[in-house]
Amino acid sequence: MIPYGRQEILQADIDAVVEVLRSDFLTQGPMVPRFEKTVSDYCGVPHAIAVNSATSALHIACLALDLGPGDWLWTSPITFLASANCGLYCGAKVDFVDIDPRTYNLCPIALESKLQEAERTGRLPKIVVPVHLCGQPCDMPAIRGLATRYGFKIIEDASHAIGGRYLDRPIGNCEFSDITVFSFHPVKIVTSAEGGMALTRDPVLANRLARLRSHGMTRDPAEMTHAPDGPWYYQQIELGYNYRMTELQGALGCSQMQRLDTYVAGRHELARRYDELLAHLPLTLPWQHPDGYSGLHLYVVRLQLNHISRTHREIFEALRAAGIGVNLHYIPLHTQPYYERMGFKAGDYPQAEHYYSEAISLPMYSGLSQAQQDQVVAALSAALNV
Ligand SMILES: *Cc1c(COP(=O)(O)O)cnc(C)c1O
């Protein structure tokens, strides 16, 4: 089976991890800060807080922005569960904004009309989470403009987008957001096995994120309610978690970051080949906004079902049967049973549902050979009966 995504591990990665195993620190040593500095330097942002997953990063990002009961978090329905669940962890309520039919990202026009309505009913969001789907950046200046007007905070879910650029600035530099989150799950662009990171320009937020990552405790006398009892002393200031990343993960992440630009360039080369080889098929290929340089985590095609004699599901199954590990990113969140129980229903977000009825993610990862890519194209052509 050719998977839709997978990691590439080289000897340098293995050596970096083994070196940590032989060192004094398996956790809370020098490698995680080194990984943080590598990513923050890359993105041109002063603060980066590494955690054990992007899900954890989204959770503490919401907490650091004071999301709580009575508040609303809005995101796109076409994303992974974690982009919305982070709001629920904090006791807030979640709502969705339909997608742009060209980029499949949260649509700023739909966002604006939903904000106008929410202002009338007193249900404005405290946080909006734009997700850079497939690595393609959202229309951040438009979303930032609405944030200023309606007073919400922005967490970019850039789990798909490390190594991408927007208006020729690195995604993650937080020019248009309060916090940006990356994922280092093995299917993503670079990996630390499990892992995530929250980036910010704001030193106060950075401090809070670091504290929430580790039980809400501090060793800084300036943050304490009274002078330390002694050199052993620490205080718990708020309720935090153990969301720390291990040194093994930090070392793997550092090693992988050395190849980030090569990886993204390789993904662009694969996408260019797909664009060329699939152009004659009844498919809508990924459209790239000229302001962005996508991280290209995913290559999603949409079936032009009115030109195809088989169903979406039949084509998907035919590809899997041919050994092509296609996937579907994502099932609209509002149609998940857990969200349906909150009152969401099919029909609420027509663009998202239309996308879901046609989308297939083709294999896209560093290490996918041209021969394998040709195999994907042949299987897809056969499945489409052309
Ligand atoms: C992968 C992913 C996450 C969660 O990442 P983890 O590191 O697995 O917790 C969140 N949001 C999006 C859009 C993702 O693709």
The ligand as a Gaussian input file, in Angstrom:
#p B3LYP/6-31G(d) Opt

LIG

0 1
 C       -2.780000      16.793000      12.836000
 C       -3.658000      17.949000      13.137000
 C       -3.921000      18.379000      14.442000
 C       -3.495000      17.601000      15.649000
 O       -2.153000      17.352000      15.673000
 P       -1.525000      16.357000      16.762000
 O       -0.098000      16.768000      16.806000
 O       -1.736000      14.979000      16.234000
 O       -2.237000      16.585000      18.047000
 C       -4.665000      19.521000      14.626000
 N       -5.158000      20.204000      13.586000
 C       -4.947000      19.816000      12.321000
 C       -5.494000      20.638000      11.207000
 C       -4.199000      18.671000      12.056000
 O       -4.023000      18.265000      10.799000

